[in-house]
Amino acid sequence: MNIYVANIPWKATEDQLKQHFAAYGEVTSAKIIMDKVTQRSRGFGFVEMADDGSARQAITSLNGSDFQGKSLVVNEARPREERPNNFRSNGGGGGGGFRGGRGGFNRED
């Protein structure tokens, strides 16, 4: 089962997160999502556990629990929704550009 974890402290590591959940069963992976630009934690991540029963127990026990001074938000992860990327697929999102018109510098009428 894939578990969504929010309110993760920025200083926390994936190994620390994995160990926090390991008390409830086998953790197959722990991933903290990083900002692409700053390379800092975005404060949330995902933990994957091998057994659904252990995962449900971890969710119940760890939701609201203290982790390095912050109260975790723990839920079953929902499947990622497909959403249209209007900026790329439809050609939108770019600058206006200069299309036609009669403007210009030093124009004399």
C-alpha positions as CSV (number, residue, x, y, z in Angstrom):
1,M,0.0,0.0,0.0
2,N,1.2,3.5,-0.8
3,I,0.9,6.0,2.0
4,Y,0.9,9.8,1.7
5,V,2.7,11.6,4.5
6,A,2.5,15.4,4.9
7,N,4.1,17.9,7.3
8,I,7.5,16.2,7.2
9,P,10.2,18.4,8.7
10,W,12.6,19.8,6.1
11,K,15.6,18.3,7.9
12,A,14.2,14.8,7.9
13,T,15.8,12.1,5.6
14,E,14.1,9.3,3.7
15,D,15.9,6.8,6.0
16,Q,14.5,8.5,9.1
17,L,11.0,8.4,7.6
18,K,11.4,4.8,6.7
19,Q,12.5,3.9,10.2
20,H,9.5,5.8,11.7
21,F,7.1,3.5,9.7
22,A,9.2,0.3,10.1
23,A,7.8,-0.2,13.6
24,Y,4.5,-1.2,12.0
25,G,5.8,-3.5,9.3
26,E,8.0,-3.9,6.3
27,V,8.6,-0.6,4.5
28,T,9.5,-1.2,0.8
29,S,10.3,2.4,0.0
30,A,10.2,5.9,1.5
31,K,10.4,9.0,-0.7
32,I,10.4,12.7,0.3
33,I,9.5,15.0,-2.6
34,M,12.1,17.6,-3.3
35,D,11.7,21.0,-5.0
36,K,13.2,20.9,-8.4
37,V,14.7,24.4,-8.2
38,T,15.9,24.6,-4.6
39,Q,16.5,20.9,-4.0
40,R,14.9,21.3,-0.5
41,S,12.1,19.1,0.8
42,R,8.6,20.2,-0.1
43,G,7.4,18.8,3.3
44,F,5.6,15.7,2.0
45,G,6.3,12.3,0.7
46,F,5.2,8.7,0.2
47,V,5.9,5.5,2.1
48,E,5.2,2.2,0.6
49,M,4.5,-0.8,2.8
50,A,4.4,-4.5,1.7
51,D,1.3,-5.5,3.8
52,D,-2.0,-3.6,3.6
53,G,-2.9,-4.5,7.2
54,S,0.4,-3.1,8.6
55,A,0.0,0.0,6.4
56,R,-3.5,0.6,7.8
57,Q,-2.2,0.2,11.3
58,A,0.6,2.7,10.6
59,I,-1.8,5.2,9.1
60,T,-4.1,5.0,12.2
61,S,-1.2,5.1,14.7
62,L,1.0,7.7,13.0
63,N,-1.5,10.3,11.8
64,G,-1.1,13.2,14.1
65,S,2.0,11.7,15.7
66,D,5.1,13.7,16.5
67,F,8.0,13.3,14.1
68,Q,11.0,15.5,14.8
69,G,8.9,18.1,16.4
70,K,6.1,18.2,13.8
71,S,2.7,16.5,13.7
72,L,2.5,14.2,10.7
73,V,-0.5,14.0,8.4
74,V,-0.8,10.3,7.2
75,N,-3.4,9.0,4.8
76,E,-3.7,6.3,2.2
77,A,-2.3,7.7,-1.1
78,R,-4.8,8.3,-3.8
79,P,-3.9,7.5,-7.4
80,R,-2.5,10.4,-9.3
81,E,-5.1,12.2,-11.3
82,E,-4.5,12.7,-15.0
83,R,-5.0,16.4,-15.7
84,P,-4.5,18.2,-19.0
85,N,-1.3,20.2,-19.3
86,N,-2.8,23.2,-21.1
87,F,0.5,25.0,-21.3
88,R,2.2,22.4,-23.3
89,S,-0.4,20.3,-25.1
90,N,-2.5,23.2,-26.4
91,G,0.4,25.6,-27.1
92,G,-0.7,28.1,-24.5
93,G,1.3,29.7,-21.8
94,G,3.9,31.4,-23.9
95,G,4.6,35.0,-24.4
96,G,2.4,37.1,-26.7
97,G,4.9,37.8,-29.4
98,F,4.5,40.3,-32.2
99,R,1.9,39.2,-34.7
100,G,1.1,41.7,-37.3
101,G,0.3,45.3,-36.4
102,R,1.8,48.5,-37.6
103,G,3.7,49.6,-34.6
104,G,7.4,50.4,-34.4
105,F,10.0,52.9,-33.4
106,N,10.4,56.2,-35.2
107,R,7.2,55.9,-36.9
108,E,6.1,59.0,-38.8
109,D,2.5,59.4,-39.9
